[in-house]
Amino acid sequence: MTKAVYLADFNQWIHLTAQLLRERRWQELDIEHLVEEIEDLGKSERRAIASQLTRLLLHLLKWQYQPQRRSDSWLDSITDARTQIALTIQDSPSLKHYPAETLASSYQRGRRQAATQTGLAIDLFPETCPYDLSDILNEAWLPETSR
């Protein structure tokens, strides 16, 4: 029954599954979808870190390569991205090393976005991330002006 509910109404499936778990009605659980959803929770946390790291790198590049356009909103975005990464790792300490694992691909996404948003040639931005991860995540650090 819960498999049909999963396909018809995800929110109802969540509530039904939680109720079945509370009542320890193991035989009635939709194990296949429950496992899938639990695995997706982990993917979601990793995606959140990668997304925030991309946003952070985008704004660090803009900060460095367009100093004349620096704004409080860029600083807010930089600060918020760092905070969101830290909070995600605080909630899931096993993801402590994930920013390092996704740095290269997050940088490439941030680099492409920086080129698009600034109108600057993508070749102006270094091909590999020019920043140390410890600096990137350091609340007090901003890159120097490049030029």
Rosetta constraint file for C-alpha pairs under 8 A:
AtomPair CA 1 CA 5 HARMONIC 6.57 0.50
AtomPair CA 1 CA 28 HARMONIC 7.93 0.50
AtomPair CA 2 CA 6 HARMONIC 6.05 0.50
AtomPair CA 2 CA 13 HARMONIC 6.51 0.50
AtomPair CA 2 CA 16 HARMONIC 7.58 0.50
AtomPair CA 2 CA 17 HARMONIC 7.70 0.50
AtomPair CA 2 CA 28 HARMONIC 7.52 0.50
AtomPair CA 2 CA 29 HARMONIC 6.89 0.50
AtomPair CA 2 CA 30 HARMONIC 5.73 0.50
AtomPair CA 3 CA 7 HARMONIC 6.52 0.50
AtomPair CA 3 CA 30 HARMONIC 5.88 0.50
AtomPair CA 3 CA 33 HARMONIC 7.59 0.50
AtomPair CA 4 CA 8 HARMONIC 6.19 0.50
AtomPair CA 5 CA 9 HARMONIC 5.55 0.50
AtomPair CA 5 CA 10 HARMONIC 6.95 0.50
AtomPair CA 5 CA 12 HARMONIC 6.93 0.50
AtomPair CA 5 CA 13 HARMONIC 5.51 0.50
AtomPair CA 6 CA 10 HARMONIC 5.01 0.50
AtomPair CA 6 CA 12 HARMONIC 7.63 0.50
AtomPair CA 6 CA 13 HARMONIC 5.07 0.50
AtomPair CA 6 CA 33 HARMONIC 7.77 0.50
AtomPair CA 9 CA 13 HARMONIC 6.25 0.50
AtomPair CA 10 CA 14 HARMONIC 6.29 0.50
AtomPair CA 11 CA 15 HARMONIC 6.52 0.50
AtomPair CA 12 CA 16 HARMONIC 6.09 0.50
AtomPair CA 13 CA 17 HARMONIC 5.89 0.50
AtomPair CA 14 CA 18 HARMONIC 6.12 0.50
AtomPair CA 15 CA 19 HARMONIC 6.17 0.50
AtomPair CA 16 CA 20 HARMONIC 6.17 0.50
AtomPair CA 17 CA 21 HARMONIC 6.12 0.50
AtomPair CA 17 CA 29 HARMONIC 6.51 0.50
AtomPair CA 17 CA 30 HARMONIC 7.68 0.50
AtomPair CA 18 CA 22 HARMONIC 6.15 0.50
AtomPair CA 19 CA 23 HARMONIC 6.15 0.50
AtomPair CA 20 CA 24 HARMONIC 5.92 0.50
AtomPair CA 20 CA 25 HARMONIC 5.10 0.50
AtomPair CA 20 CA 26 HARMONIC 7.02 0.50
AtomPair CA 20 CA 28 HARMONIC 7.17 0.50
AtomPair CA 20 CA 29 HARMONIC 6.71 0.50
AtomPair CA 21 CA 25 HARMONIC 6.23 0.50
AtomPair CA 21 CA 26 HARMONIC 6.84 0.50
AtomPair CA 21 CA 29 HARMONIC 7.73 0.50
AtomPair CA 25 CA 29 HARMONIC 7.06 0.50
AtomPair CA 29 CA 34 HARMONIC 7.90 0.50
AtomPair CA 30 CA 34 HARMONIC 6.07 0.50
AtomPair CA 31 CA 35 HARMONIC 5.99 0.50
AtomPair CA 32 CA 36 HARMONIC 6.38 0.50
AtomPair CA 33 CA 37 HARMONIC 6.07 0.50
AtomPair CA 34 CA 38 HARMONIC 6.22 0.50
AtomPair CA 35 CA 39 HARMONIC 6.19 0.50
AtomPair CA 36 CA 40 HARMONIC 6.19 0.50
AtomPair CA 37 CA 41 HARMONIC 6.34 0.50
AtomPair CA 38 CA 42 HARMONIC 7.00 0.50
AtomPair CA 39 CA 43 HARMONIC 6.60 0.50
AtomPair CA 40 CA 44 HARMONIC 5.97 0.50
AtomPair CA 41 CA 45 HARMONIC 6.45 0.50
AtomPair CA 42 CA 46 HARMONIC 6.46 0.50
AtomPair CA 43 CA 47 HARMONIC 6.04 0.50
AtomPair CA 44 CA 48 HARMONIC 6.08 0.50
AtomPair CA 45 CA 49 HARMONIC 6.45 0.50
AtomPair CA 45 CA 88 HARMONIC 6.93 0.50
AtomPair CA 46 CA 50 HARMONIC 6.26 0.50
AtomPair CA 46 CA 95 HARMONIC 7.55 0.50
AtomPair CA 46 CA 98 HARMONIC 7.26 0.50
AtomPair CA 47 CA 51 HARMONIC 5.94 0.50
AtomPair CA 48 CA 52 HARMONIC 6.12 0.50
AtomPair CA 48 CA 85 HARMONIC 7.76 0.50
AtomPair CA 48 CA 88 HARMONIC 7.88 0.50
AtomPair CA 49 CA 53 HARMONIC 5.98 0.50
AtomPair CA 49 CA 84 HARMONIC 7.70 0.50
AtomPair CA 49 CA 85 HARMONIC 5.50 0.50
AtomPair CA 49 CA 88 HARMONIC 7.15 0.50
AtomPair CA 49 CA 98 HARMONIC 7.72 0.50
AtomPair CA 49 CA 99 HARMONIC 6.80 0.50
AtomPair CA 50 CA 54 HARMONIC 6.08 0.50
AtomPair CA 50 CA 99 HARMONIC 7.04 0.50
AtomPair CA 50 CA 102 HARMONIC 6.32 0.50
AtomPair CA 50 CA 103 HARMONIC 7.84 0.50
AtomPair CA 50 CA 106 HARMONIC 6.03 0.50
AtomPair CA 51 CA 55 HARMONIC 6.28 0.50
AtomPair CA 51 CA 106 HARMONIC 7.42 0.50
AtomPair CA 52 CA 56 HARMONIC 6.03 0.50
AtomPair CA 52 CA 81 HARMONIC 5.06 0.50
AtomPair CA 52 CA 82 HARMONIC 7.47 0.50
AtomPair CA 52 CA 84 HARMONIC 6.94 0.50
AtomPair CA 52 CA 85 HARMONIC 6.48 0.50
AtomPair CA 53 CA 57 HARMONIC 6.07 0.50
AtomPair CA 53 CA 81 HARMONIC 6.79 0.50
AtomPair CA 53 CA 82 HARMONIC 7.77 0.50
AtomPair CA 53 CA 85 HARMONIC 7.39 0.50
AtomPair CA 53 CA 99 HARMONIC 7.31 0.50
AtomPair CA 53 CA 103 HARMONIC 7.47 0.50
AtomPair CA 53 CA 106 HARMONIC 6.22 0.50
AtomPair CA 53 CA 107 HARMONIC 7.89 0.50
AtomPair CA 54 CA 58 HARMONIC 6.07 0.50
AtomPair CA 54 CA 106 HARMONIC 4.71 0.50
AtomPair CA 54 CA 107 HARMONIC 6.12 0.50
AtomPair CA 54 CA 109 HARMONIC 6.20 0.50
AtomPair CA 54 CA 110 HARMONIC 4.88 0.50
AtomPair CA 55 CA 59 HARMONIC 6.34 0.50
AtomPair CA 55 CA 77 HARMONIC 7.66 0.50
AtomPair CA 55 CA 78 HARMONIC 7.67 0.50
AtomPair CA 55 CA 81 HARMONIC 6.74 0.50
AtomPair CA 55 CA 110 HARMONIC 6.46 0.50
AtomPair CA 56 CA 60 HARMONIC 6.16 0.50
AtomPair CA 56 CA 77 HARMONIC 7.12 0.50
AtomPair CA 56 CA 78 HARMONIC 5.26 0.50
AtomPair CA 56 CA 81 HARMONIC 5.61 0.50
AtomPair CA 56 CA 82 HARMONIC 7.10 0.50
AtomPair CA 56 CA 110 HARMONIC 7.89 0.50
AtomPair CA 56 CA 136 HARMONIC 7.83 0.50
AtomPair CA 57 CA 61 HARMONIC 6.07 0.50
AtomPair CA 57 CA 106 HARMONIC 7.65 0.50
AtomPair CA 57 CA 107 HARMONIC 6.20 0.50
AtomPair CA 57 CA 110 HARMONIC 5.48 0.50
AtomPair CA 57 CA 111 HARMONIC 7.56 0.50
AtomPair CA 57 CA 136 HARMONIC 7.67 0.50
AtomPair CA 58 CA 62 HARMONIC 6.26 0.50
AtomPair CA 58 CA 107 HARMONIC 7.84 0.50
AtomPair CA 58 CA 110 HARMONIC 4.36 0.50
AtomPair CA 58 CA 111 HARMONIC 6.29 0.50
AtomPair CA 58 CA 113 HARMONIC 6.49 0.50
AtomPair CA 58 CA 114 HARMONIC 5.38 0.50
AtomPair CA 59 CA 63 HARMONIC 5.89 0.50
AtomPair CA 59 CA 74 HARMONIC 6.17 0.50
AtomPair CA 59 CA 77 HARMONIC 7.25 0.50
AtomPair CA 59 CA 78 HARMONIC 6.34 0.50
AtomPair CA 59 CA 114 HARMONIC 7.60 0.50
AtomPair CA 60 CA 64 HARMONIC 6.16 0.50
AtomPair CA 60 CA 78 HARMONIC 7.26 0.50
AtomPair CA 60 CA 142 HARMONIC 6.95 0.50
AtomPair CA 60 CA 143 HARMONIC 6.66 0.50
AtomPair CA 61 CA 65 HARMONIC 5.92 0.50
AtomPair CA 61 CA 111 HARMONIC 7.43 0.50
AtomPair CA 61 CA 114 HARMONIC 6.65 0.50
AtomPair CA 61 CA 125 HARMONIC 7.75 0.50
AtomPair CA 61 CA 143 HARMONIC 7.99 0.50
AtomPair CA 62 CA 66 HARMONIC 5.38 0.50
AtomPair CA 62 CA 67 HARMONIC 7.60 0.50
AtomPair CA 62 CA 70 HARMONIC 7.90 0.50
AtomPair CA 62 CA 114 HARMONIC 6.30 0.50
AtomPair CA 62 CA 118 HARMONIC 7.24 0.50
AtomPair CA 63 CA 67 HARMONIC 5.66 0.50
AtomPair CA 63 CA 69 HARMONIC 7.85 0.50
AtomPair CA 63 CA 70 HARMONIC 5.97 0.50
AtomPair CA 63 CA 74 HARMONIC 7.51 0.50
AtomPair CA 63 CA 142 HARMONIC 7.83 0.50
AtomPair CA 63 CA 143 HARMONIC 7.21 0.50
AtomPair CA 63 CA 145 HARMONIC 7.56 0.50
AtomPair CA 64 CA 143 HARMONIC 5.66 0.50
AtomPair CA 64 CA 144 HARMONIC 5.82 0.50
AtomPair CA 64 CA 145 HARMONIC 4.64 0.50
AtomPair CA 64 CA 146 HARMONIC 5.75 0.50
AtomPair CA 65 CA 145 HARMONIC 6.35 0.50
AtomPair CA 65 CA 146 HARMONIC 5.70 0.50
AtomPair CA 65 CA 147 HARMONIC 7.64 0.50
AtomPair CA 66 CA 70 HARMONIC 6.83 0.50
AtomPair CA 66 CA 118 HARMONIC 7.81 0.50
AtomPair CA 66 CA 145 HARMONIC 7.92 0.50
AtomPair CA 67 CA 145 HARMONIC 6.40 0.50
AtomPair CA 70 CA 74 HARMONIC 6.69 0.50
AtomPair CA 71 CA 75 HARMONIC 6.62 0.50
AtomPair CA 72 CA 76 HARMONIC 6.03 0.50
AtomPair CA 73 CA 77 HARMONIC 6.10 0.50
AtomPair CA 74 CA 78 HARMONIC 6.16 0.50
AtomPair CA 75 CA 79 HARMONIC 6.05 0.50
AtomPair CA 76 CA 80 HARMONIC 5.93 0.50
AtomPair CA 77 CA 81 HARMONIC 6.00 0.50
AtomPair CA 78 CA 82 HARMONIC 6.32 0.50
AtomPair CA 79 CA 83 HARMONIC 6.16 0.50
AtomPair CA 79 CA 139 HARMONIC 6.81 0.50
AtomPair CA 80 CA 84 HARMONIC 6.06 0.50
AtomPair CA 81 CA 85 HARMONIC 6.22 0.50
AtomPair CA 82 CA 86 HARMONIC 6.19 0.50
AtomPair CA 82 CA 137 HARMONIC 5.86 0.50
AtomPair CA 82 CA 138 HARMONIC 7.84 0.50
AtomPair CA 82 CA 139 HARMONIC 7.06 0.50
AtomPair CA 83 CA 87 HARMONIC 6.07 0.50
AtomPair CA 84 CA 88 HARMONIC 6.13 0.50
AtomPair CA 85 CA 89 HARMONIC 6.28 0.50
AtomPair CA 86 CA 90 HARMONIC 6.00 0.50
AtomPair CA 87 CA 91 HARMONIC 6.17 0.50
AtomPair CA 88 CA 92 HARMONIC 6.10 0.50
AtomPair CA 89 CA 93 HARMONIC 4.97 0.50
AtomPair CA 89 CA 94 HARMONIC 7.38 0.50
AtomPair CA 89 CA 95 HARMONIC 5.65 0.50
AtomPair CA 89 CA 96 HARMONIC 5.65 0.50
AtomPair CA 92 CA 96 HARMONIC 7.74 0.50
AtomPair CA 95 CA 99 HARMONIC 7.87 0.50
AtomPair CA 97 CA 101 HARMONIC 6.58 0.50
AtomPair CA 98 CA 102 HARMONIC 6.20 0.50
AtomPair CA 99 CA 103 HARMONIC 5.72 0.50
AtomPair CA 99 CA 133 HARMONIC 7.87 0.50
AtomPair CA 100 CA 133 HARMONIC 6.94 0.50
AtomPair CA 102 CA 106 HARMONIC 5.89 0.50
AtomPair CA 103 CA 107 HARMONIC 5.85 0.50
AtomPair CA 103 CA 129 HARMONIC 7.87 0.50
AtomPair CA 103 CA 133 HARMONIC 7.84 0.50
AtomPair CA 104 CA 108 HARMONIC 6.38 0.50
AtomPair CA 104 CA 128 HARMONIC 7.13 0.50
AtomPair CA 104 CA 129 HARMONIC 6.81 0.50
AtomPair CA 105 CA 109 HARMONIC 6.41 0.50
AtomPair CA 106 CA 110 HARMONIC 6.11 0.50
AtomPair CA 107 CA 111 HARMONIC 5.83 0.50
AtomPair CA 107 CA 128 HARMONIC 7.43 0.50
AtomPair CA 107 CA 129 HARMONIC 6.00 0.50
AtomPair CA 108 CA 112 HARMONIC 6.22 0.50
AtomPair CA 108 CA 127 HARMONIC 7.87 0.50
AtomPair CA 108 CA 128 HARMONIC 7.71 0.50
AtomPair CA 109 CA 113 HARMONIC 6.20 0.50
AtomPair CA 110 CA 114 HARMONIC 5.94 0.50
AtomPair CA 111 CA 115 HARMONIC 6.27 0.50
AtomPair CA 111 CA 122 HARMONIC 7.07 0.50
AtomPair CA 111 CA 125 HARMONIC 6.75 0.50
AtomPair CA 112 CA 116 HARMONIC 6.29 0.50
AtomPair CA 112 CA 122 HARMONIC 6.62 0.50
AtomPair CA 113 CA 117 HARMONIC 5.97 0.50
AtomPair CA 114 CA 118 HARMONIC 5.82 0.50
AtomPair CA 114 CA 119 HARMONIC 8.00 0.50
AtomPair CA 114 CA 120 HARMONIC 7.88 0.50
AtomPair CA 114 CA 122 HARMONIC 7.89 0.50
AtomPair CA 115 CA 119 HARMONIC 5.57 0.50
AtomPair CA 115 CA 120 HARMONIC 5.11 0.50
AtomPair CA 115 CA 121 HARMONIC 5.87 0.50
AtomPair CA 115 CA 122 HARMONIC 5.04 0.50
AtomPair CA 115 CA 125 HARMONIC 7.92 0.50
AtomPair CA 116 CA 120 HARMONIC 7.25 0.50
AtomPair CA 120 CA 124 HARMONIC 7.00 0.50
AtomPair CA 121 CA 125 HARMONIC 7.73 0.50
AtomPair CA 123 CA 127 HARMONIC 7.40 0.50
AtomPair CA 126 CA 130 HARMONIC 6.65 0.50
AtomPair CA 131 CA 135 HARMONIC 6.67 0.50
AtomPair CA 131 CA 136 HARMONIC 6.51 0.50
AtomPair CA 132 CA 136 HARMONIC 6.28 0.50
AtomPair CA 133 CA 137 HARMONIC 6.21 0.50
AtomPair CA 134 CA 138 HARMONIC 6.04 0.50
AtomPair CA 135 CA 141 HARMONIC 5.96 0.50
AtomPair CA 135 CA 142 HARMONIC 7.88 0.50
AtomPair CA 136 CA 141 HARMONIC 7.13 0.50
AtomPair CA 136 CA 142 HARMONIC 7.91 0.50
